[in-house]
Amino acid sequence: LQSSAIGIIGGIIGTCVAGLFIFLQHRYHIITIPEDIYFMDHIPVHADPGMFLLILSGTLIVCLLASLWPTKAVMDILPADVLRYE
């Protein structure tokens, strides 16, 4: 449960940071490229809310599965088996 919460918080923070970076790049052209080579002076970006939601939901699903896998492995172990070797 705690690892799922950490994954959710990390996914939300990552999405906010990515959105901020895309906004700043779109508005202020922070990252520039040589215009004589690429025929433009900055890297164009486009923020698609659907893509943000897709990536965030995929990240949350992966975090949930990654937290459930070790939990299931631990739940399959009987406490008597663990205490037997103590």
C-alpha positions in Angstrom: 0.0 0.0 0.0 2.8 2.4 0.8 4.7 1.7 -2.4 1.5 2.3 -4.4 1.1 5.7 -2.6 4.8 6.5 -3.4 4.2 5.6 -7.0 1.0 7.7 -7.2 2.8 10.7 -5.7 5.8 10.3 -8.0 3.6 10.0 -11.0 1.7 13.1 -10.2 4.9 15.1 -9.4 6.5 13.8 -12.6 3.5 14.8 -14.7 3.4 18.3 -13.1 7.2 18.8 -13.8 6.8 17.6 -17.4 3.8 19.9 -17.9 5.8 22.8 -16.5 8.7 22.0 -18.8 6.5 21.8 -21.9 4.8 25.1 -20.9 8.1 26.9 -20.5 9.6 25.4 -23.7 6.5 26.4 -25.7 6.4 29.9 -24.3 10.0 30.9 -23.8 11.9 28.5 -26.1 14.4 27.4 -23.4 16.1 24.7 -25.6 17.5 26.2 -28.8 19.0 24.5 -31.8 21.1 25.8 -34.7 18.8 27.3 -37.2 21.1 26.8 -40.1 20.9 23.0 -39.7 17.3 22.4 -38.6 15.5 25.3 -40.2 14.1 26.4 -36.8 15.7 28.0 -33.8 13.9 26.0 -31.0 12.5 22.6 -30.3 8.7 22.7 -30.9 6.5 21.0 -28.2 2.8 20.2 -28.0 1.0 19.4 -24.9 -1.8 16.8 -25.4 -3.9 16.3 -22.3 -4.9 12.8 -23.5 -1.3 11.7 -23.7 -0.6 13.1 -20.2 -3.5 11.0 -18.9 -2.4 7.9 -20.8 1.2 8.1 -19.5 0.1 8.9 -15.9 -2.4 6.0 -15.9 0.2 3.6 -17.3 2.7 4.7 -14.7 0.2 4.2 -11.9 -0.7 0.7 -13.2 2.9 -0.3 -13.4 3.5 1.0 -9.9 0.5 -0.9 -8.5 1.6 -4.1 -10.2 5.2 -3.6 -9.0 3.9 -3.2 -5.4 1.5 -6.2 -5.6 4.1 -8.7 -6.9 6.4 -8.8 -3.8 3.3 -8.7 -1.5 1.9 -11.8 -3.1 5.3 -13.6 -2.8 5.4 -12.7 0.9 1.8 -13.8 1.5 2.6 -17.2 0.0 5.1 -17.9 2.8 3.7 -19.5 6.0 4.8 -17.8 9.2 5.7 -21.3 10.7 8.2 -21.8 7.9 9.9 -18.5 8.6 10.0 -19.1 12.4 11.3 -22.6 12.0 14.7 -21.4 10.8 15.1 -18.7 13.5 
